[in-house]
Each structure stands twice: as structure tokens, then as C-alpha cells.
Amino acid sequence: MHSLRNNLKWFSLILITPAFLYGQSSDLRVEKEFFVNPRVILLSDFNFTGSGSSRPLFRVTLRNLGPQTKMVVLGFQVRSRKRPDRPIVEAQSLPFPLSPNNPIRITNIDLVRNRVKNIKLRYFRYNEEVAQNLRRAILRRGRLPNDVYEIIVRLEEANNSNNRDQIVEALVINNPTRVDLLSPGRIADRGRCSVVYTRQPQFQWLSNADRFIFTVSEALPTNTSPEDVMQNRPHARIILKRGKDFQGAPSIVYPSTGVRPLVEGRTYYWQVIAQIETPNGFIDIPSEIWCFQLARLNDVNRQIVDRSVRSSLRRLLAGSRFSQLLGPRGPLKDFQATGVIFLNGRKIEITNLNAFLSNFLTQKPEIVSVSIE
């Protein structure tokens, strides 16, 4: 049991909407007061084996709506939907009185420690065979198999099984969230770092987590490894939350304020840590470390990017009354791209500009007005 608990504690359960199953004619009620409400809870928080300290995961109220005191039995289960006939954990009380005017409130801690007044457990069983199967699955696949688990609290009249009620709280088991970096740059220990041509690159990654720590650090001559670079004073360290700082796939454009600016010609390493909330704090899941080098304004590569931007703008303005803006006497004849391009308030990478314009021009747009700042 101890070994299983150690194996399971690194795997997460995500709470989903509970289902309520009530008896049709029952005068007994199990009412939900509280179920833990972080995004993730850990199996180890249940403390099924009774050792250590449990976490407050739920609280329910048991009620008798009838006119007379009844002798009732309380049942508790945690089971997999794949194998509902083989509960992982199950407990049942001895019959106890439940009067109409005295509802009883219980928590998971009360059940594990068998400390509810007037309620004594008949048994509290932990399925070691299921535990062994889970342990073998972890060793074989390196992860806990996905499944839907249910926590069931049932109240039943001792001599009338038709008079009963229960709550079923469904939980989906999920492996710790991965963080896969997309751009800019490449994995830090796989050759030369990629070159980036803007001081405000857009950082993108994939993950289903809701909270991240985004960090960028400059590589120094004294650093000996990517991990060593990430210990330097960060140029940027920002907490990002889904729904607040980004929608959909997580990303961030390097800010122009509140951080140390990126310097041309220098090399930077970046990493994202997903923070998974649990009742006992956060689990940190780090990404790989990527790197990139910021190009110099006067180097050949930067000139190529400038020419690419000019070409894209000429294609866009061609045939319109604005085509001379880039001409020898036009106001844009000597412009240089800053690396920051906006479309409806959204920043676009210079390297994506030609592809964007190609798609845009197929829609035969009409230019109505142009303003130059």
C-alpha cells in the first residue's frame, strides 16, 4: 500500500461536473456541501491507507426527511468506470440512527479516521489487486493509464434498500501536463541556436495547463549548460494564466516594458514551467530549454528581412493609388522594419508576413486608407 501511494502521488485527477443520483421515493438525502475545487487533486490526498494526514476533499450532509428516526447505513466507494465491479476503495458503516431534526455532516477525513460521532465502520477495504495492476501499468508504460474515477457516497435505510440516496462525483485521471515549445529557436543542446530578427519575438508552446511561469535568460561566457543559463538573472519571468493572459494555445510576445530588453547579437535561453494546482500547492512541470540568437541590425540577414518586408508591402500596394508610398519620393522610401507588425491589434512575426500577405491577397482586398506615423 505504501508503495502504491508513492507511485500514485505524481498523477493527477481533474474534477468535472458532478452527477447527482437521487432515489425516486426516498426520504433520505445525501446533500453535497463541498467538493475540492482546484483543477487537480492527487490520489495520495485521499490517504486511503489511513496513514499520514488526509486533505479535506469533500463534505456532505446526511438528512432524514421522514417523520421518524430511521436506522441507516452509510457507504463509500472510489471506483473506476472501466471496472465498476472492482472498487479501489470501499467502506460501509454499521447501522446508526438518523433523526429528522439532526442532520449529520461528514468529510473524507471523518471516514478515513472513523471518527464520526455515532457512526462506526463495519469495514474499510483497499483493493490490493487493483493496486498491483496499476503499479504494473506504471512500470510498463511509464504513466498511469487514463480513466474516469467516481467517488460515491450512499445513504440507505438498514431494513429497506429501496429507501436510499447517493451522490456520485466524477473525476478524470490525467497524466501530468507536458509542455512542448514551438518557437522561437530550437532545443538548446542540439547545435547552434536559431537566429531571430526581432527584439519582440512571439513565444509559443503547447500545453493543456492553465498557469505557466515563462522565463528568458541571457547566456553568459561562464555558463556551462542550458540549465546553468536558466540560473542567471532572468531578462523576463512572467506568470501567465489561461483566460487572462492568453486564449487557446498559450503564447506571449516579448514585452516592451516591465522586462529587460533583448540585445542584438546576444544569445538567449527560454523555458516554460506549467504549474498544476493541487490541494497541497502546485506541481511544477518544466519544458525543455530552447535558445535563439538575436540578429544584429546591420548584418546581412537583417538586410534580407528588410527587403522581404519591402517586397511584401509592394505586393500589397501594387495597382492602388498608394503604390508610390515606397517609391523614390515616397514617405516610406527609407523605412526599416522594427520587427513589430500589428493586424487588428495582434502582433505578427516578420518571418510570417509573406505567407500572411499571400493568403490575404487571394481574397482581393481593397485598400481604403493608409496612415503613416
C-alpha positions in Angstrom: 0.0 0.0 0.0 2.8 2.4 0.9 4.5 1.7 -2.5 1.3 2.3 -4.4 0.7 5.6 -2.7 4.2 6.8 -3.6 3.6 5.7 -7.3 0.2 7.4 -7.5 1.1 10.7 -5.9 2.6 12.1 -9.1 -0.5 11.6 -11.1 -3.4 13.9 -11.2 -7.2 13.9 -11.2 -9.2 16.7 -12.8 -12.5 17.5 -11.3 -15.5 17.6 -13.7 -19.2 18.4 -13.2 -20.7 16.1 -10.6 -23.8 14.0 -11.3 -26.5 13.6 -8.7 -28.5 10.4 -8.4 -31.5 10.6 -6.1 -33.9 7.9 -5.2 -37.4 8.4 -6.7 -39.4 8.0 -3.5 -36.7 8.1 -0.8 -37.0 10.3 2.2 -33.2 10.1 2.8 -30.9 12.7 1.3 -27.2 13.0 0.7 -26.5 16.7 0.0 -23.3 18.0 -1.3 -21.8 20.8 0.7 -18.3 20.8 -0.6 -16.1 19.0 -3.1 -12.5 20.2 -3.5 -12.4 22.8 -6.3 -8.8 23.2 -7.6 -8.3 21.9 -11.1 -6.3 18.9 -9.9 -6.2 16.7 -6.9 -3.8 13.9 -6.2 -4.8 10.3 -5.4 -2.4 10.4 -2.5 -4.5 13.2 -1.0 -7.2 10.6 -0.3 -4.9 8.8 2.1 -6.8 5.6 1.6 -4.4 3.6 3.8 -5.1 5.7 6.8 -1.5 6.8 7.4 -0.3 10.4 7.4 -2.6 13.4 7.1 -5.6 13.5 4.8 -6.7 16.5 2.8 -10.3 17.9 3.0 -11.6 16.8 -0.3 -15.4 16.7 0.3 -18.1 17.3 2.9 -21.7 16.1 2.6 -24.8 16.3 4.8 -27.0 13.2 5.6 -30.6 14.0 6.1 -33.8 12.2 7.1 -36.9 13.9 5.6 -39.3 11.4 7.1 -41.3 11.9 10.4 -39.5 9.2 12.4 -35.9 8.3 13.3 -34.5 5.6 11.0 -31.7 3.2 11.3 -29.4 3.8 8.2 -26.2 2.6 6.7 -23.5 4.8 5.1 -21.5 3.5 2.2 -18.4 5.0 0.4 -16.6 3.9 -2.8 -13.9 5.0 -5.2 -14.1 3.0 -8.4 -13.0 3.0 -12.0 -15.7 3.3 -14.7 -13.8 0.7 -16.7 -14.1 -1.8 -13.8 -17.1 -0.6 -11.6 -17.4 -4.1 -10.2 -14.0 -3.9 -8.5 -13.8 -0.8 -6.3 -10.4 0.6 -5.4 -11.6 1.7 -2.0 -14.9 0.9 -0.3 -16.3 1.4 3.2 -19.5 0.7 4.9 -20.8 1.7 8.3 -22.7 -0.3 10.9 -26.4 0.8 11.2 -26.8 4.1 13.1 -29.8 6.3 13.9 -30.7 9.3 11.8 -33.4 11.5 13.2 -35.4 14.1 11.2 -34.1 17.0 13.1 -30.4 16.1 13.4 -28.6 16.0 10.0 -25.1 14.6 10.1 -22.2 16.3 8.3 -19.2 14.1 7.3 -15.9 14.6 5.4 -13.5 12.2 3.7 -11.2 12.7 6.7 -14.0 11.6 9.1 -14.4 8.4 7.0 -10.7 7.6 6.8 -10.2 8.2 10.6 -13.5 6.6 11.6 -14.3 9.5 13.8 -18.0 10.4 13.1 -20.0 10.5 16.2 -22.4 7.6 16.5 -21.1 6.1 13.2 -18.8 3.1 13.3 -17.4 1.4 10.3 -18.2 -2.2 9.5 -15.2 -2.3 7.2 -12.8 -0.1 5.2 -11.2 -2.1 2.3 -8.4 -1.2 -0.1 -8.2 -3.4 -3.2 -4.5 -4.5 -3.3 -5.1 -6.5 -6.6 -6.2 -3.3 -8.4 -3.2 -1.5 -6.8 -0.8 -4.2 -8.2 -2.4 -3.8 -11.7 -1.9 0.0 -11.5 1.7 -0.5 -10.4 2.4 -2.8 -13.3 0.8 -0.3 -15.8 3.0 2.5 -14.5 6.2 0.4 -14.9 5.2 -0.8 -18.4 4.0 2.5 -19.8 5.8 5.0 -17.6 2.5 6.6 -16.8 -0.8 5.8 -15.1 -3.5 4.7 -17.6 -6.2 7.3 -18.4 -9.5 6.5 -16.8 -12.6 8.1 -15.2 -13.0 7.5 -11.5 -16.0 8.1 -9.3 -16.4 9.0 -5.6 -19.7 7.6 -4.3 -21.4 8.5 -1.0 -24.6 6.4 -0.4 -27.1 6.5 2.4 -29.6 3.6 2.8 -32.2 2.5 5.3 -30.9 -0.6 7.1 -34.0 -2.7 6.5 -35.3 -1.1 3.3 -32.8 -1.0 0.4 -35.3 0.9 -1.7 -35.1 3.9 0.6 -31.8 5.4 -0.3 -29.9 8.2 -1.9 -26.4 8.9 -3.2 -24.0 11.4 -4.7 -21.6 10.4 -7.5 -18.7 12.8 -8.1 -16.9 12.0 -11.4 -13.1 12.6 -11.8 -11.0 12.2 -14.9 -7.5 10.9 -14.4 -4.8 12.6 -16.5 -1.1 12.4 -16.7 1.0 15.4 -15.6 0.7 18.1 -18.3 3.5 18.2 -20.9 4.9 21.5 -22.2 6.1 21.4 -25.8 7.9 24.5 -27.0 7.2 25.6 -30.6 9.1 28.9 -31.3 11.3 30.8 -31.4 14.6 28.9 -31.6 15.4 25.3 -31.1 16.4 22.8 -28.3 19.4 24.3 -26.6 21.7 21.3 -26.6 21.2 20.4 -30.3 23.6 22.6 -32.2 23.7 26.3 -33.0 20.9 28.4 -31.7 18.5 29.7 -34.4 18.6 33.4 -35.4 15.7 35.7 -34.6 15.2 39.1 -36.3 13.0 41.0 -33.9 13.5 42.3 -30.4 10.0 41.3 -29.6 9.6 37.6 -30.7 6.4 35.7 -30.1 7.0 32.8 -27.8 4.6 29.8 -28.4 4.2 26.4 -26.8 1.6 23.6 -26.5 0.1 22.5 -23.1 -3.3 22.0 -21.6 -2.3 23.6 -18.3 -3.9 26.8 -17.2 -0.9 28.5 -15.4 2.7 28.9 -16.5 5.9 30.6 -15.5 7.7 31.9 -18.6 11.4 32.7 -18.2 14.1 34.1 -20.6 17.8 34.4 -19.6 20.9 35.5 -21.4 23.7 33.1 -22.0 27.0 34.2 -20.4 30.5 33.1 -21.2 30.8 31.5 -17.8 27.7 29.2 -18.4 28.4 25.5 -18.9 25.0 24.1 -19.7 21.4 25.2 -20.6 20.4 24.6 -17.0 23.2 26.8 -15.9 22.0 29.6 -18.1 18.5 29.4 -16.6 20.0 30.1 -13.2 21.2 33.6 -14.4 19.3 36.7 -13.5 16.3 36.4 -15.9 15.6 39.0 -18.5 11.9 38.1 -18.1 10.0 36.0 -15.6 6.2 36.2 -16.1 3.3 34.2 -14.7 0.7 33.6 -17.4 -2.9 32.4 -16.8 -5.3 31.0 -19.4 -8.3 33.2 -20.0 -6.5 36.2 -18.6 -3.2 36.5 -20.5 -4.0 34.2 -23.5 -6.8 32.3 -25.2 -6.4 29.0 -26.8 -2.8 27.9 -27.4 -0.5 29.7 -24.9 1.8 32.4 -26.2 3.4 35.7 -25.3 5.0 38.4 -27.3 8.2 39.6 -25.5 7.0 42.7 -23.7 8.3 46.2 -24.4 8.1 47.2 -20.7 8.5 45.6 -17.3 11.3 43.3 -18.5 15.0 43.7 -19.5 15.1 44.4 -23.3 16.7 41.8 -25.6 20.0 43.0 -27.1 21.1 42.3 -30.7 23.8 39.8 -31.2 23.3 38.1 -27.9 22.0 34.6 -27.2 19.0 33.8 -25.0 17.6 30.7 -23.5 14.0 30.3 -22.5 11.8 27.8 -20.7 8.2 27.4 -19.6 7.0 25.7 -16.4 3.4 24.5 -16.2 2.1 24.9 -12.6 -0.6 22.3 -11.8 -2.8 23.3 -8.8 -3.5 20.7 -6.1 -4.9 21.0 -2.6 -1.4 21.0 -1.3 0.1 23.7 -3.6 1.5 23.5 -7.1 3.2 20.7 -9.1 5.8 22.2 -11.4 6.3 20.6 -14.8 9.1 22.1 -16.8 9.6 22.2 -20.6 12.8 21.6 -22.4 15.1 24.6 -22.6 15.3 26.3 -26.0 17.7 29.0 -27.3 17.9 31.7 -30.0 20.3 34.4 -31.1 19.0 37.9 -31.7 20.4 39.2 -35.1 22.3 42.5 -35.4 20.5 45.3 -37.2 23.4 45.9 -39.6 24.1 42.3 -40.6 23.3 40.7 -43.9 20.4 38.6 -42.5 18.7 41.7 -41.3 19.0 43.4 -44.7 17.4 40.3 -46.2 14.5 40.6 -43.8 14.1 44.3 -44.6 14.0 43.6 -48.3 11.4 40.8 -47.7 9.2 43.3 -45.8 9.5 45.9 -48.6 8.6 43.3 -51.2 5.6 42.2 -49.3 4.3 45.8 -48.9 4.9 46.5 -52.6 2.7 43.5 -53.5 0.0 44.7 -51.2 0.1 48.3 -52.6 0.5 47.4 -56.2 -2.2 48.8 -58.5 -3.6 51.1 -55.8 -3.3 54.8 -55.5 -0.9 54.1 -52.6 1.7 52.3 -54.8 4.1 55.3 -54.7 4.5 55.2 -50.9 7.6 53.1 -51.4 8.8 54.9 -54.4 12.0 57.1 -54.6 10.0 60.1 -53.4 7.5 58.3 -51.2 7.4 58.8 -47.4 8.4 55.1 -46.9 11.4 55.1 -49.2 14.0 54.7 -46.4 12.0 52.9 -43.8 13.4 50.0 -41.7 11.2 47.2 -40.3 11.2 47.4 -36.5 10.1 43.8 -36.1 6.8 44.7 -34.7 3.8 44.3 -37.1 0.2 44.6 -36.0 -3.0 43.3 -37.5 -6.2 44.4 -35.7 -4.1 44.8 -32.5 -2.4 41.3 -32.9 1.3 41.2 -33.5 2.7 39.3 -36.5 6.2 37.9 -36.8 8.2 39.3 -39.8 9.0 35.8 -40.9 5.3 35.1 -41.3 4.5 38.3 -43.1 4.9 37.0 -46.7 2.8 33.9 -46.0 0.1 36.1 -44.4 0.1 38.5 -47.4 -0.1 35.7 -49.9 -3.2 34.4 -48.2 -4.6 37.9 -47.8 -4.1 38.9 -51.4 -6.1 35.8 -52.7 -9.1 37.5 -51.1 -8.7 40.5 -53.4 -8.7 43.2 -50.7 -9.4 46.9 -51.4 -7.1 49.4 -49.6 -9.3 52.2 -48.4 -6.8 54.4 -46.5 -3.2 54.4 -45.3 -1.7 56.4 -42.4 2.0 56.9 -41.7 3.3 57.7 -38.3 
